[in-house]
Amino acid sequence: MAVGVAARPVKADPRLIVALDLASRAEAEDLVERLGDAVAFYKIGLQLLAMGGAETALSLKRAGRKVFLDWKLHDIGATVEKATAAIAASGAGDFLTVHAEPQVLAAAVRGRAGAPLKVLGVTVLTSLADADLAQIGYATSVVNLVERRVRQALEAGADGVIVSPREAALARRIGGPNFLVVTPGVRPAWAGRDDQARAETPAYALGQGASHIVCGRPVTAADDPRAAAFAIAAEMAKG
């Protein structure tokens, strides 16, 4: 994918999280090398987790990068608590996602204890729209469900939430100035939407109150990933 805008090199924006959703650890580490100082924060999701992602996370941390462990924990409370405690003890990440359900959130917060790991509740996946919720069995809208789960995240003591850019203002209003509002489903003006149902631009997401944006394929599939990362940082500077 070619970057459709002129990219003027700028300093890496710490609010940009690049998703390492790649087929192997070698590909991920090669991309990190190519990106160099253009990116300071990386997301490791389930695909890379199965291919040595925990080791990649530790390597990134040793190199001074920040790491978002997007592992979306969802199980009984005791299991989530123990898993979160193990992840916190490993020092492999800065952010960790769990599904934003009260028992799951509370268990993750207990497991994190005094560690610096930030617990983020996943509200509604960015690939879902109102019609998808109805098909699942929810008799509510995306916005209403997001609002409920943001409030539950706060009550559980979580550090923030994952929402689409379209719900970022809602999450910021409820959560306050120090609440983490992380927005996947972000696509630069020159990139396609892919499988995101509620995608918006970096400037839009930040303008709505996002603290961080997550961007994957516009960087990882670009002909020049470094130029793409700088182009996104330039867009973010307008937000």
Stockholm file with secondary structure:
# STOCKHOLM 1.0

chainA/1-239         MAVGVAARPVKADPRLIVALDLASRAEAEDLVERLGDAVAFYKIGLQLLAMGGAETALSLKRAGRKVFLDWKLHDIGATVEKATAAIAASGAGDFLTVHAEPQVLAAAVRGRAGAPLKVLGVTVLTSLADADLAQIGYATSVVNLVERRVRQALEAGADGVIVSPREAALARRIGGPNFLVVTPGVRPAWAGRDDQARAETPAYALGQGASHIVCGRPVTAADDPRAAAFAIAAEMAKG
#=GR chainA/1-239 SS CCCCSCCCCCCCCTTEEEECCCSCHHHHHHHHHHHGGGCCEEEECHHHHTTTHHHHHHHHHHTTCEEEEEEEECSCHHHHHHHHHHHHHHTCCSEEEEECCHHHHHHHHHHHTTSSCEEEEECSCTTCCHHHHHHHTCCSCHHHHHHHHHHHHHHHTCSEEECCGGGHHHHHHHHCTTSEEEECCBCCTTSCCTTCSSCBCHHHHHHTTCSEEEECHHHHTSSSHHHHHHHHHHHHTTC
#=GC SS_cons         CCCCSCCCCCCCCTTEEEECCCSCHHHHHHHHHHHGGGCCEEEECHHHHTTTHHHHHHHHHHTTCEEEEEEEECSCHHHHHHHHHHHHHHTCCSEEEEECCHHHHHHHHHHHTTSSCEEEEECSCTTCCHHHHHHHTCCSCHHHHHHHHHHHHHHHTCSEEECCGGGHHHHHHHHCTTSEEEECCBCCTTSCCTTCSSCBCHHHHHHTTCSEEEECHHHHTSSSHHHHHHHHHHHHTTC
//
